[in-house]
């Protein structure tokens, strides 16, 4: 990464081989190793730790970045400039943590984009499928033991002052579900493990599912295919019991978009498989007490208050812009209502707007929009999955926070969708494998 950026056309040459310099294990350490990080209490900082290792490997190769990557670099530059608006103390710690997550996700995308010989689409989707299975297992943990808590080894290393910080406490003392048995409202428990909140669970589940289906396509005819076929309806139980309306919207968009793209290719067998998945989910929705719980949640004063509060926070986020239109405020701000969540915490786009201002927000969204358009030419299953994830992620920016888990998935989707298709096993690593690769190999760095 010490080389200067070379000014060359993206169409001039295919990506150079990594020569075995970019190994698979750092990628696997993040996703397959997720349960270990969770048990240790390091799962929310593992992205940063592993990205630092990836940087050591990336420094040894000649890198390429996809078209449109300059827009993302502008976001990083502008967001970094927002530090001048941070007062200090815990706000500065929070800023540094969030910014390092943006950088770590960037490193992950560059790593995947440049390591296509080692980290093939089958390997990527396989690792993400393992993470999806871990997510499902965590969901069942929240269903079976909603009041469960795991105090991680990391919690014993922190001072009492840090443990008294709610976010830090939840990072190292892991709750299995969002549930308060002593609450007057008697709201049904909503699974959240292995993540901090139920919304994190729904965000990750909806973004990973398209990659799971692509991995099933990769392993069709193998025994693991049938295990995953069985896992799909099993996964629907904790997914439905989260009562996560945002996740339902995301999954609906994913199914509709994938069906349209597959119809354009004439892949009617694949459309039939998607229809079967949707039918299984609908059947479980009718069998499980989802309608009753969801109706109870919608009718509860707590949920009505939550909806009103979200709308108020969104409006306050917009109203804050004129007072700091360039770099934002560096961090979410206290809201007008006492006891409410800070302004800029109920959706990634609102966090960007408040913390870093409109220019950074536009650059953030623009990069993923560019990635979606760039991946449009991919008509293979991997390309379709990448497009689907990017589309769903762009919609979910409005109501889900993407840190620390959703953004890495979107960056992997962008890297997969924009990089050339995987080379055949016996093809020379420095030769184009198809027309798409010859057309858009990326920019050297």
C-alpha positions in Angstrom: 0.0 0.0 0.0 3.1 2.3 0.0 3.0 2.6 -3.8 1.5 5.7 -5.2 -1.8 5.6 -7.1 -1.2 4.9 -10.7 -3.3 6.7 -13.3 -4.3 3.9 -15.7 -7.5 2.8 -17.3 -9.5 0.2 -15.6 -9.8 -1.6 -18.9 -6.1 -1.9 -19.4 -5.3 -5.2 -17.7 -6.7 -7.9 -15.4 -5.9 -7.9 -11.7 -2.4 -9.3 -11.0 -2.2 -12.6 -9.1 -1.7 -12.4 -5.4 0.8 -15.2 -5.6 -0.4 -16.8 -2.4 0.5 -13.7 -0.4 -3.1 -13.0 0.7 -4.1 -16.1 2.7 -7.6 -17.2 3.5 -7.3 -17.5 7.3 -7.9 -13.8 8.2 -11.2 -13.8 6.4 -12.2 -17.1 8.0 -11.1 -15.8 11.4 -13.7 -13.0 11.2 -16.7 -15.1 10.2 -16.1 -18.7 11.0 -14.3 -17.6 14.2 -17.2 -15.4 15.3 -18.4 -17.7 18.2 -14.9 -17.6 19.7 -14.8 -13.8 19.6 -18.2 -13.8 21.2 -17.3 -16.1 24.0 -14.2 -14.0 24.7 -16.1 -10.7 24.7 -14.1 -9.4 21.8 -16.6 -9.8 19.0 -17.3 -6.1 18.5 -13.6 -5.2 18.2 -12.5 -8.3 16.2 -13.1 -6.5 13.0 -10.5 -3.9 13.8 -8.0 -6.5 15.1 -8.2 -8.8 12.1 -8.2 -5.8 9.7 -4.8 -4.8 11.2 -3.5 -8.3 10.3 -4.9 -8.0 6.8 -3.0 -4.7 6.3 0.2 -6.5 6.9 -0.5 -8.9 4.1 -1.9 -6.2 1.8 1.3 -4.2 2.2 3.1 -7.0 0.4 1.1 -7.0 -2.9 0.3 -4.6 -5.7 -3.3 -3.6 -5.0 -6.2 -2.8 -7.2 -9.4 -1.1 -6.1 -12.8 -1.2 -7.9 -14.2 1.7 -10.0 -15.9 4.2 -7.7 -13.7 3.5 -4.8 -12.6 7.2 -4.7 -16.0 8.1 -3.5 -15.6 5.8 -0.5 -12.1 7.3 0.2 -13.7 10.7 0.2 -16.2 9.5 2.7 -13.4 8.3 5.0 -11.5 11.6 4.6 -14.6 13.7 5.4 -15.7 11.5 8.2 -12.2 11.6 9.7 -12.3 15.4 9.5 -15.4 15.3 11.8 -13.1 14.6 14.7 -12.6 18.4 15.1 -16.2 18.6 16.3 -15.8 16.0 19.1 -15.5 17.4 22.6 -13.5 14.6 24.1 -13.9 12.0 26.8 -16.2 9.1 25.9 -17.4 10.9 22.8 -13.9 10.8 21.4 -13.6 7.1 22.3 -16.9 6.4 20.5 -15.8 8.4 17.5 -12.5 6.5 17.3 -14.3 3.1 17.6 -16.8 3.9 14.8 -14.2 5.3 12.5 -11.9 2.3 13.0 -14.9 0.1 12.0 -15.3 2.1 8.8 -11.5 1.6 8.1 -11.6 -2.1 9.0 -14.6 -2.6 6.6 -12.6 -0.8 3.9 -9.6 -3.1 4.5 -11.9 -6.2 4.3 -13.3 -5.1 1.0 -9.8 -4.5 -0.5 -8.7 -7.8 0.8 -11.6 -9.7 -0.8 -11.3 -7.8 -4.0 -7.6 -8.6 -4.5 -7.6 -12.2 -3.3 -10.0 -13.8 -5.7 -7.6 -16.7 -6.4 -7.5 -17.7 -2.7 -10.8 -16.3 -1.4 -13.1 -17.6 -4.1 -16.8 -16.9 -4.2 -17.5 -20.4 -2.9 -15.1 -19.8 0.0 -16.6 -16.4 0.8 -20.2 -17.6 0.7 -19.2 -20.7 2.7 -17.7 -18.6 5.5 -20.7 -16.3 5.5 -23.0 -19.4 5.7 -21.2 -20.5 8.8 -21.8 -17.1 10.3 -25.5 -17.4 9.3 -25.7 -20.7 11.1 -24.1 -19.1 14.2 -26.6 -16.4 14.0 -29.5 -18.9 13.9 -28.0 -20.8 16.8 -27.7 -17.6 18.8 -31.4 -16.9 17.9 -32.4 -20.2 19.4 -30.3 -19.4 22.5 -32.5 -16.3 22.9 -35.7 -18.3 22.3 -34.9 -21.1 24.8 -33.2 -18.9 27.5 -34.4 -15.3 27.0 -33.1 -14.1 30.3 -29.7 -15.7 29.8 -26.5 -13.7 30.3 -22.9 -14.6 29.5 -20.2 -12.6 31.3 -17.2 -12.9 29.1 -13.5 -13.0 30.2 -13.1 -9.5 28.8 -15.6 -8.2 31.4 -13.2 -9.1 34.2 -10.4 -7.0 32.7 -12.4 -3.7 32.6 -12.7 -1.1 35.3 -16.0 -0.5 37.0 -16.3 2.9 35.3 -16.1 1.3 31.9 -18.6 -1.4 32.9 -21.0 1.3 34.0 -21.1 2.5 30.4 -24.2 0.8 29.0 -22.7 0.1 25.5 -19.4 -1.2 26.9 -21.3 -3.4 29.4 -23.4 -4.9 26.7 -20.3 -5.6 24.7 -18.7 -7.8 27.4 -21.7 -9.0 29.3 -23.8 -10.6 26.5 -27.5 -10.9 26.7 -29.3 -13.7 24.9 -32.4 -11.7 24.1 -34.0 -8.3 24.5 -36.3 -9.2 27.4 -37.2 -7.7 30.8 -39.3 -10.2 32.8 -40.0 -7.5 35.4 -41.5 -5.1 32.8 -45.0 -3.9 33.5 -45.8 -4.3 29.8 -45.0 -8.0 29.6 -43.5 -7.7 26.1 -42.5 -11.1 24.5 -38.8 -11.8 24.5 -37.0 -11.1 21.2 -33.8 -13.1 20.4 -30.7 -11.0 19.9 -27.7 -13.3 20.5 -24.9 -13.4 19.2 -25.4 -9.6 18.7 -26.2 -6.7 21.0 -29.7 -6.0 19.9 -32.5 -7.7 18.0 -32.2 -5.2 15.2 -28.6 -6.3 14.7 -29.8 -9.9 14.5 -32.4 -9.0 11.9 -30.0 -6.9 9.9 -27.3 -9.6 9.7 -29.8 -12.4 9.0 -31.4 -10.5 6.1 -28.1 -9.6 4.5 -26.6 -13.1 4.9 -29.4 -15.1 3.5 -28.8 -14.3 -0.2 -25.2 -15.6 0.2 -26.4 -18.7 1.9 -28.6 -19.5 -1.1 -25.6 -19.0 -3.4 -23.5 -21.3 -1.3 -26.2 -23.9 -1.6 -25.9 -23.4 -5.4 -22.1 -24.0 -5.1 -22.5 -27.2 -3.1 -25.5 -28.6 -5.0 -25.2 -32.4 -5.2 -23.1 -32.6 -2.0 -24.4 -33.7 1.3 -24.0 -30.3 3.0 -26.6 -29.0 0.5 -29.3 -31.1 2.1 -28.2 -30.0 5.6 -28.7 -26.4 4.5 -32.1 -27.2 2.9 -33.2 -28.5 6.4 -31.6 -25.4 8.1 -33.7 -22.9 6.1 -37.1 -23.7 7.8 -35.3 -24.2 11.1 -33.8 -20.7 10.8 -37.3 -19.2 10.3 -38.3 -19.9 13.9 -36.0 -17.4 15.7 -36.2 -15.0 12.7 -40.0 -14.8 13.0 -39.9 -14.6 16.8 -37.7 -11.5 16.6 -40.8 -9.7 15.5 -38.4 -7.6 13.4 -40.4 -5.6 10.9 -37.3 -4.1 9.3 -36.0 -7.6 8.7 -39.3 -8.7 7.1 -39.1 -5.7 4.7 -35.5 -6.5 3.8 -36.3 -10.2 3.1 -39.3 -9.2 1.1 -37.2 -6.9 -1.1 -34.5 -9.6 -1.4 -37.0 -12.2 -2.6 -38.7 -9.8 -5.1 -35.4 -8.5 -6.5 -33.8 -11.9 -6.8 -36.9 -13.3 -8.5 -36.9 -10.5 -11.1 -33.2 -10.9 -11.9 -33.6 -14.7 -12.2 -36.6 -14.2 -14.5 -34.5 -12.0 -16.7 -32.1 -14.9 -17.0 -34.8 -17.4 -17.5 -33.8 -19.3 -14.4 -37.2 -20.6 -13.5 -36.0 -23.5 -11.4 -34.2 -21.0 -9.2 -37.4 -18.9 -9.0 -39.3 -22.1 -7.9 -36.7 -22.6 -5.2 -37.2 -19.0 -4.0 -41.0 -19.5 -4.0 -40.6 -22.6 -1.9 -38.5 -20.7 0.6 -41.2 -18.0 0.8 -43.9 -20.6 1.2 -42.1 -22.3 4.1 -41.7 -18.9 5.8 -45.3 -18.1 5.3 -46.4 -21.4 6.7 -44.3 -21.0 9.8 -45.7 -17.5 10.2 -49.2 -19.0 10.4 -48.2 -21.9 12.7 -46.1 -20.0 15.2 -47.6 -17.4 17.5 -46.1 -14.6 15.4 -49.4 -12.8 14.5 -50.5 -12.7 18.2 -47.1 -11.4 19.4 -46.7 -8.9 16.6 -50.2 -7.6 17.1 -49.5 -7.3 20.9 -46.3 -5.4 20.1 -48.0 -3.1 17.7 -50.8 -2.4 20.2 -48.5 -1.9 23.2 -48.0 1.7 24.4 -44.3 1.0 24.4 -44.1 0.2 20.7 -46.3 3.2 19.8 -44.0 5.4 21.9 -41.0 3.8 20.1 -42.4 4.6 16.7 -43.2 8.2 17.7 -39.8 8.6 19.2 -38.1 7.3 16.1 -40.0 9.7 13.9 -39.1 12.5 16.3 -35.4 11.6 16.2 -35.4 11.5 12.4 -36.9 15.0 12.3 -34.4 16.3 14.9 -31.5 14.8 12.9 -32.6 16.9 9.9 -33.1 20.0 12.0 -29.5 19.7 13.4 -27.9 19.9 9.9 -28.1 23.7 9.4 -26.1 24.4 12.6 -23.2 22.2 11.5 -23.6 21.5 7.7 -20.0 20.5 6.9 -18.6 18.0 9.4 -21.7 17.4 11.5 -21.1 17.0 15.3 -18.7 14.0 15.3 -21.1 11.9 17.4 -24.8 11.4 18.1 -26.4 14.3 20.0 -28.8 14.4 23.0 -32.4 14.6 21.9 -35.1 17.0 23.0 -36.9 14.3 24.9 -35.6 13.3 28.3 -34.7 9.6 28.4 -34.9 9.1 24.7 -32.1 7.6 22.5 -29.6 10.2 21.2 -30.3 11.7 17.9 -28.4 9.8 15.2 -28.7 6.3 16.7 -31.8 4.9 15.0 -30.5 4.1 11.6 -27.1 4.4 9.8 -28.1 7.2 7.5 -29.1 9.3 10.5 -25.9 8.5 12.4 -23.9 9.7 9.3 -26.0 12.8 8.9 -25.6 13.9 12.5 -22.0 12.7 13.1 -20.4 13.6 9.8 -22.8 15.9 7.9 -24.6 15.7 4.5 -21.5 15.4 2.3 -20.1 12.3 4.1 -23.6 10.8 4.1 -24.0 11.3 0.3 -20.6 9.8 -0.3 -21.4 6.8 1.9 -24.7 6.1 0.0 -23.2 6.9 -3.4 -20.5 4.3 -3.0 -22.9 1.5 -2.5 -25.2 2.8 -5.2 -22.2 2.8 -7.6 -21.3 -0.7 -6.5 -24.9 -1.9 -7.1 -24.8 -0.4 -10.6 -21.4 -1.8 -11.3 -22.4 -5.3 -10.2 -25.5 -5.1 -12.5 -23.6 -6.6 -15.4 -23.0 -9.7 -13.4 -25.6 -12.2 -14.3 -24.2 -15.2 -12.4 -25.7 -16.3 -9.0 -22.9 -14.6 -7.1 -23.4 -11.3 -8.9 -27.2 -11.5 -8.3 -26.6 -12.2 -4.6 -24.2 -9.3 -4.3 -26.7 -7.0 -6.0 -29.5 -8.2 -3.7 -27.4 -7.6 -0.5 -26.4 -4.1 -1.7 -30.0 -3.2 -2.5 -31.4 -4.5 0.8 -28.5 -2.9 2.7 -29.3 0.5 1.1 -32.9 0.2 2.2 -32.0 -0.9 5.7 -29.7 2.1 6.2 -32.9 4.1 6.9 -33.7 2.2 10.1 -30.8 -0.1 11.0 -27.3 0.8 12.4 -24.7 -1.0 10.2 -22.0 -1.0 12.8 -20.3 -3.2 13.6 -21.8 -6.1 11.7 -23.9 -5.0 8.7 -21.3 -2.8 7.1 -18.7 -5.6 6.6 -21.3 -7.7 4.8 -22.1 -4.8 2.5 -18.4 -4.3 1.8 -17.9 -8.0 1.0 -21.0 -7.8 -1.3 -19.5 -4.7 -3.1 -16.1 -6.5 -3.5 -17.7 -9.7 -4.8 -20.0 -7.8 -7.2 -17.3 -5.5 -8.6 -14.4 -8.0 -8.9 -14.1 -10.3 -11.9 -15.7 -13.7 -11.7 -13.6 -16.5 -10.2 -11.0 -18.0 -12.6 -11.2 -21.7 -13.6 -8.9 -23.8 -11.4 -6.6 -24.6 -14.3 -6.5 -21.1 -15.8 -3.4 -18.9 -15.6 -4.0 -16.5 -12.8 -3.0 -13.5 -14.9 -5.3 -14.1 -17.8 -8.9 -12.8 -18.3 -11.5 -15.6 -17.8 -14.5 -13.9 -19.4 -15.8 -10.8 -21.1 -16.8 -9.2 -17.7 -13.3 -9.5 -16.4 -11.8 -8.0 -19.5 -14.2 -5.1 -19.2 -13.8 -4.1 -15.5 -10.7 -5.4 -13.8 -10.3 -2.4 -11.5 -7.7 0.3 -10.8 -4.1 -0.4 -9.7 -3.0 1.2 -6.5 
